[in-house]
């Protein structure tokens, strides 16, 4: 069906195992490209993290996700779904809802609603060392019910005084929780 189109390349493989850098070089010669996918719902988070952290010249990611996953991607500071995925997506991209896809659009019908979203990748809105930044974010959300202070202590082998001094240096309360922090708050803490 796609044979007449010279700008389409189909590659069969496991997106979590394939060498994305090699594949991108072979298919696109280092030129920017878009990713379009109907992601298996159970691997949405690892696939999005892998694409966003890959450093590949991806310009746009357009994916169909389970509605609950879209809520996690688009969650804002203070939302209960707010976490590392929302922060990583906000750090790397402008995100738009493209369309809703109801269950009757599929055969067989799933028991979930789906949505298509587009992530337009852009320069980073905050300046951080990316690996350290994401390690911090993931550590701060490691135990959602605990305070930032406790997550910093366990995630970075700090003592209470060290963790408290980092929080206070960027104007954060020792009682703060990760879901209360903005992208900029995480960036300040990461640079500290």
Order of alpha helices (4+ residues) and beta strands (2+ residues): alpha-beta-alpha-beta-alpha-alpha-beta-beta-alpha-alpha-alpha-alpha
